[in-house]
Amino acid sequence: MDKKLAQAASLGQKDKGPAFIALIPDILAYPDPTKLAADLHLLVDTVVNQDSVGLVVGRQVLSELVKYLGEGSIKDSDLRKRVVEETLATIQPRIVSYEEQVNALRFQLADLLEAEEEWSEAARVLMGISLDSGQRTTSDPDKLRIYVRIVRLLLEEEDSVQAETYYNRAALVMHSTTDKETILQFKLCQARISDYGRKFLEAASRYHELSYVGDIDEEERTQMLLAAVTCAVLAPAGPNRSRVLASLYRDERTIDLPTYNILSKMFLDHILRSAEVKEFEKTLKPHQLAKIAISSNDRLASAAKDDSTGDNEPATSTRTGPATVLDRAVMEHNLLASSKIYNNITFRGLGSLLDLTPGAAETMARKMIEQGRLRGAIDQVDKLIWFEGNREEDDAQGKAGGLGEVEDAEDTGAPFTKRWDTQIRLTAANVESIVQHLTEKGLVRLTSTAA
């Protein structure tokens, strides 16, 4: 091979390119993988690093080699990956001169790594692609596709911090494309980043929206619907979450999901039991089980308030706050659910219900009241939390689906579903009354049909 390369290098400038290119198919036909890789490395080193060959010839030869590799001339994926990596390493010192060829090789290497599920390595290879340089400028739609792919790969590796950096870059050029597949991938990345960032309400809404897109495979849509339910359950309790839960509960597809039981209990404001929570916990991903820290102020407040309890009081929990995201979501939900059952509750009683110290239970209630997620007042003298009537039902329900205010509505004591049924029943009764009135006036004639 050294002799052939020397002969090609000694030819005139016009003949060098065809001579080197003619060697490529001969080398690729070698049965010995080791010799094939070694001779290709020698060819690339000659055309790149020998000044006598020239930049123009070097680009021609490398472009042809990239073309052969892209067409699958090397069937063995491990051998192909080795050749691509060695070629990139050889070109690296002169990368500025061979930018287009290097980018094409990086795409091929990323494809090979992704096929082997080496997500972070594939993302790292794509990050090395030069998108803006003096030689060539990448169009915004192409940039968007590369950014979205990097985000997707990083999220597979659960590297949400770096993924968000490239997501922000993608958002800047999102307006440049009308490609439906790229737009859907971007929206999915958007939902997943919200999920990893613990913006569960936002993630649930986006997952639910994507679950209706007909262009997505049905199995994937089911997974998105499941993710939407999971994020809605983990979201902070309050009117905003109630709206999302209502939307998911009314989606007839959710009844077939394994998480439907906890969804329905949360929607109907039932208190969740530990066995149900543990069953749901098995479906969560690692980032959804992340530990959460308790602030020093909350810890001190909890300890100070608990010192005042009497010695004759029954033993209470020693927990000063939720340990995980799921813990917090369940405790806040149970606190909100208890506000629908009781007019008031003692700190100790609420602590027993939430498995918290009385002071920690009061701290959680105080935070929810401050944030407008719970309507009530705290009496620190009597150690009571008073819950206000007419709480979030109307906010969450949207005035019974747009039927508006209905006077003399029956207070069923159960939020959402029963109020919805009541509104429908009253509306039907009003329609019947109107028809009867019109019939008496002779404006409507009712006819009977023969059986």
C-alpha positions in Angstrom: 0.0 0.0 0.0 2.9 2.4 0.7 4.1 1.9 -2.9 0.7 2.6 -4.4 0.3 5.7 -2.3 3.7 7.0 -3.3 2.9 6.4 -6.9 -0.4 8.3 -6.6 1.4 11.2 -4.8 4.0 11.5 -7.6 1.4 12.1 -10.3 0.3 15.5 -11.6 -2.1 17.5 -9.6 -5.1 16.7 -11.9 -4.4 12.9 -11.7 -3.7 12.6 -8.0 -7.4 12.8 -6.9 -8.7 10.0 -9.2 -5.6 7.8 -8.3 -6.2 8.1 -4.6 -10.0 7.6 -5.0 -9.5 4.5 -7.1 -7.7 2.9 -4.1 -10.7 3.2 -1.8 -12.9 0.4 -3.2 -9.9 -1.9 -3.4 -9.1 -1.3 0.3 -12.8 -1.8 1.3 -12.8 -5.2 -0.4 -10.1 -6.6 1.9 -11.4 -9.6 3.8 -9.1 -8.9 6.8 -10.7 -6.1 9.0 -7.3 -5.2 10.6 -5.6 -4.7 7.3 -8.6 -2.8 5.9 -8.6 -0.3 8.9 -4.8 0.1 8.8 -4.7 0.8 5.0 -7.6 3.3 5.2 -5.8 5.1 8.1 -2.6 5.2 5.9 -4.6 6.6 3.0 -6.3 9.3 5.1 -3.0 10.3 6.7 -1.3 10.6 3.3 -3.9 12.8 1.7 -4.4 15.0 4.8 -0.9 15.5 6.2 1.3 15.4 3.1 1.8 18.9 1.7 2.5 17.5 -1.8 -1.0 16.2 -2.1 -2.8 19.5 -1.6 -6.0 20.6 0.1 -8.2 20.3 -3.0 -7.2 16.6 -3.6 -7.5 15.9 0.1 -11.1 17.1 0.2 -12.0 15.2 -2.9 -10.6 11.9 -1.5 -12.2 12.4 2.0 -15.6 13.3 0.5 -15.5 10.1 -1.6 -14.5 8.0 1.5 -17.4 9.6 3.5 -19.7 8.6 0.7 -18.6 5.0 0.7 -18.9 4.7 4.4 -22.4 6.3 4.3 -23.5 3.8 1.7 -22.7 0.9 4.0 -19.6 -0.4 2.2 -18.4 -1.7 5.6 -21.1 -4.0 6.9 -19.5 -4.7 10.3 -20.7 -1.8 12.6 -17.8 -2.1 15.0 -15.3 -2.0 12.1 -17.1 1.0 10.6 -17.1 2.8 13.9 -13.4 2.2 14.3 -12.6 3.5 10.8 -14.7 6.6 11.4 -13.1 7.3 14.8 -9.6 6.8 13.4 -10.4 9.1 10.4 -11.6 11.8 12.7 -8.6 11.5 14.9 -6.3 11.8 11.8 -8.1 14.9 10.5 -8.4 16.6 13.9 -5.2 18.7 13.7 -6.4 20.2 10.4 -10.1 20.2 11.1 -10.7 23.8 9.9 -9.6 22.7 6.4 -11.9 19.7 6.3 -14.9 20.9 8.2 -17.6 19.6 5.8 -16.1 16.1 5.8 -15.6 16.1 9.5 -19.3 17.0 10.1 -20.5 14.2 7.8 -18.3 11.7 9.7 -19.6 13.0 13.0 -23.2 12.4 11.9 -22.3 8.8 10.9 -20.5 8.2 14.2 -23.5 9.6 16.1 -25.8 7.2 14.3 -23.6 4.2 15.2 -23.4 5.2 18.8 -27.1 5.8 19.1 -27.8 2.4 17.6 -25.7 1.0 20.4 -27.6 3.1 23.0 -24.5 5.1 23.9 -26.7 8.2 24.3 -24.2 10.6 26.0 -21.4 9.7 23.6 -23.6 10.2 20.6 -24.7 13.6 22.0 -21.1 14.6 22.6 -20.2 13.7 19.0 -23.0 15.9 17.7 -22.0 18.8 20.0 -18.6 18.8 18.2 -20.2 19.7 14.9 -19.4 23.2 13.8 -22.6 24.9 12.8 -21.3 28.4 12.0 -17.9 29.0 10.5 -16.2 31.1 7.8 -16.4 28.3 5.3 -20.1 27.3 5.6 -23.2 28.4 7.4 -25.8 25.9 8.6 -29.4 26.8 7.9 -31.7 27.4 10.9 -33.9 24.3 10.2 -30.8 22.1 10.1 -29.5 23.7 13.4 -32.9 23.0 14.9 -32.8 19.3 13.9 -29.3 18.9 15.4 -30.2 20.7 18.6 -33.4 18.7 19.1 -31.5 15.4 18.5 -28.9 16.4 21.1 -31.6 17.2 23.6 -33.3 13.9 22.9 -30.1 12.0 23.4 -29.2 13.8 26.6 -32.6 13.2 28.1 -32.2 9.5 27.4 -29.2 9.7 29.6 -31.2 11.8 32.1 -28.8 14.7 31.8 -31.5 17.3 32.0 -29.2 20.3 32.9 -27.2 20.1 29.7 -30.3 19.1 27.7 -32.0 22.4 28.8 -29.0 24.4 27.4 -29.5 22.9 23.9 -33.3 23.1 24.3 -33.0 26.9 24.8 -30.9 27.1 21.6 -33.5 25.1 19.7 -36.2 27.4 21.0 -34.5 30.4 19.4 -34.7 28.9 15.8 -38.0 27.0 16.3 -39.8 29.5 14.1 -37.7 28.5 11.1 -39.3 25.1 10.4 -42.6 23.7 9.3 -41.5 20.1 9.4 -44.1 18.2 11.4 -41.7 15.6 12.8 -39.2 18.1 14.0 -42.0 20.1 15.7 -43.4 17.1 17.4 -39.9 16.0 18.7 -39.3 19.6 20.0 -42.7 19.5 21.8 -41.8 16.1 23.4 -38.4 17.4 24.5 -40.3 20.4 26.0 -42.6 18.2 28.0 -39.7 15.9 29.2 -37.6 18.9 30.3 -40.5 20.3 32.3 -40.8 16.8 33.8 -37.1 16.6 34.7 -37.3 20.2 36.0 -40.2 19.3 38.3 -42.5 21.6 36.5 -45.1 18.8 36.7 -48.2 20.8 35.8 -46.6 22.2 32.7 -45.3 18.7 31.8 -48.7 17.1 32.3 -50.5 19.6 30.0 -47.9 19.1 27.3 -47.9 15.3 27.5 -51.7 15.3 27.4 -51.7 17.5 24.3 -49.2 15.2 22.5 -51.3 12.1 23.4 -54.0 13.4 21.0 -51.7 13.8 18.0 -52.7 11.2 15.4 -49.3 11.2 13.6 -47.7 9.6 16.7 -47.8 5.8 17.1 -50.7 4.7 19.3 -48.4 2.9 21.8 -46.3 6.1 22.2 -49.5 8.1 22.7 -50.5 5.8 25.5 -47.1 6.3 27.1 -47.6 10.1 26.9 -51.0 9.8 28.4 -49.5 7.7 31.2 -46.8 10.3 31.7 -49.4 13.1 31.8 -51.3 11.3 34.6 -48.0 10.7 36.5 -47.0 14.4 36.3 -50.4 15.6 37.3 -50.3 13.4 40.4 -46.9 14.7 41.3 -47.9 18.4 40.7 -48.5 20.8 43.7 -52.0 20.5 45.0 -54.3 23.5 44.2 -56.8 24.8 41.7 -54.4 24.6 38.7 -53.7 20.9 39.4 -57.4 20.3 39.8 -58.1 21.6 36.3 -55.4 19.3 34.8 -56.8 16.3 36.8 -60.3 17.1 35.6 -59.2 17.1 32.0 -57.4 13.8 32.4 -60.2 12.2 34.4 -62.7 13.0 31.7 -60.4 11.5 29.0 -62.0 8.1 28.5 -58.6 6.6 27.6 -57.3 7.0 31.1 -59.6 4.3 32.5 -57.3 1.6 31.0 -54.2 3.0 32.6 -52.6 1.3 35.6 -52.5 4.7 37.4 -56.3 5.3 36.9 -57.1 4.5 40.5 -54.8 7.2 42.0 -56.0 9.6 39.3 -59.6 9.1 40.2 -59.0 9.4 44.0 -57.1 12.6 43.5 -59.7 14.1 41.2 -62.5 13.1 43.7 -60.5 14.5 46.6 -60.3 11.2 48.4 -57.5 10.8 51.0 -54.8 8.5 49.7 -53.6 5.6 51.8 -50.0 4.4 52.0 -50.6 1.1 50.1 -52.0 3.0 47.1 -49.0 5.4 47.2 -46.5 2.6 47.3 -48.2 0.9 44.3 -48.0 4.2 42.4 -44.4 4.7 43.4 -43.4 1.6 41.5 -44.3 3.3 38.2 -42.1 6.4 38.8 -38.8 7.1 37.1 -35.7 7.9 39.2 -35.9 11.7 38.7 -39.5 11.6 40.0 -38.3 10.0 43.2 -35.7 12.6 43.9 -35.1 13.6 47.5 -36.1 17.1 48.5 -34.4 19.2 51.2 -36.3 20.7 54.2 -35.3 24.3 54.8 -33.6 25.1 58.1 -36.3 27.6 58.9 -39.0 25.0 58.5 -37.1 22.5 60.6 -36.6 25.0 63.4 -40.3 26.1 63.2 -41.5 22.5 63.4 -39.2 21.7 66.4 -40.2 24.9 68.3 -43.9 24.3 67.9 -43.7 20.7 68.9 -42.0 21.5 72.2 -45.2 23.0 73.5 -47.3 19.7 73.2 -48.3 18.1 76.4 -46.7 15.0 77.8 -50.1 13.2 78.1 -50.7 13.6 74.3 -50.5 10.4 72.2 -47.2 9.8 70.3 -47.0 11.5 66.9 -44.7 11.2 63.9 -41.2 12.6 64.1 -41.0 13.5 60.4 -40.5 17.3 59.9 -41.3 17.3 56.2 -41.8 15.3 53.0 -38.7 13.3 51.9 -39.4 13.0 48.1 -41.4 14.8 45.4 -44.1 12.0 45.7 -44.2 12.5 49.5 -44.9 16.2 49.1 -47.5 15.7 46.4 -49.4 13.1 48.5 -49.2 15.2 51.7 -50.4 18.3 50.0 -53.3 16.4 48.4 -54.4 14.8 51.7 -54.3 18.2 53.3 -56.5 19.6 50.5 -58.8 16.6 50.7 -59.1 17.0 54.5 -60.2 20.6 53.9 -63.2 19.2 52.0 -64.1 16.9 54.9 -63.5 19.0 58.1 -64.4 22.5 59.1 -61.3 22.7 61.2 -58.6 20.4 62.4 -55.9 20.6 65.1 -52.2 20.7 64.3 -51.8 17.4 66.0 -54.7 15.8 64.1 -53.4 17.1 60.8 -49.9 15.8 61.7 -51.3 12.4 62.4 -53.2 12.4 59.1 -50.1 13.5 57.1 -47.5 11.5 59.1 -45.8 14.7 60.1 -45.0 16.5 63.4 -47.8 19.0 64.3 -45.4 21.9 63.6 -44.5 20.5 60.2 -48.2 20.0 59.4 -48.9 23.6 60.3 -45.9 24.8 58.2 -47.2 22.9 55.1 -50.7 24.3 55.6 -49.3 27.8 56.1 -47.3 27.6 52.8 -50.3 26.4 50.9 -52.5 29.2 52.3 -49.8 31.8 51.5 -49.6 30.5 47.9 -53.3 30.6 47.4 -53.6 26.8 47.0 -55.6 26.3 50.2 -58.3 28.6 51.6 -58.3 28.8 55.3 -56.9 30.5 58.4 -54.5 29.4 61.2 -55.3 29.9 64.9 -52.0 29.5 66.7 -53.5 30.1 70.1 -55.9 27.1 69.9 -53.6 25.2 67.5 -56.4 24.9 64.9 -56.6 25.3 61.1 -59.9 26.6 60.0 -61.0 25.7 56.4 -63.1 28.1 54.4 -66.3 27.0 52.5 -66.8 27.3 48.8 -63.3 26.4 48.0 -61.8 25.4 44.6 -64.7 23.5 43.1 -65.8 26.3 40.8 -62.3 27.3 39.8 -61.3 23.7 39.0 -64.6 22.9 37.3 -64.8 26.0 35.2 -68.4 26.7 36.3 -69.6 23.2 35.3 -68.2 23.1 31.8 -69.5 26.5 30.7 -73.1 26.1 31.9 -72.7 29.2 34.0 -74.0 30.0 37.4 -77.0 28.0 38.5 -79.1 29.3 41.3 -80.3 26.9 44.0 -77.7 24.4 43.0 -77.8 21.4 45.3 -74.7 21.1 47.5 -73.9 17.4 47.2 -70.8 17.6 49.4 -68.7 16.0 46.7 -66.7 18.2 44.3 -66.4 18.1 40.6 -68.3 15.1 39.3 -71.5 15.4 41.4 -71.6 19.1 40.9 -71.3 18.4 37.2 -74.2 15.9 37.3 -76.3 18.4 39.3 -75.7 21.2 36.7 -76.7 18.8 33.9 -79.9 17.7 35.8 -80.9 21.3 36.5 -80.3 22.3 32.9 -82.4 19.4 31.6 -85.2 20.4 34.0 -85.1 24.0 32.8 -85.2 22.9 29.2 -88.3 20.7 30.0 -89.9 23.6 31.7 -89.4 25.9 28.7 -90.8 23.3 26.3 -93.9 22.8 28.6 -94.4 26.6 28.7 -94.2 26.9 24.9 -96.6 24.0 24.5 -99.2 25.8 26.8 -98.8 28.9 24.6 -99.5 26.8 21.5 -96.0 27.6 20.1 -94.9 24.0 20.1 -97.0 21.0 19.1 -95.9 17.6 20.5 -96.8 14.6 18.3 -96.8 11.0 19.3 -95.4 8.2 17.1 -97.2 4.9 16.7 -95.5 1.9 18.0 
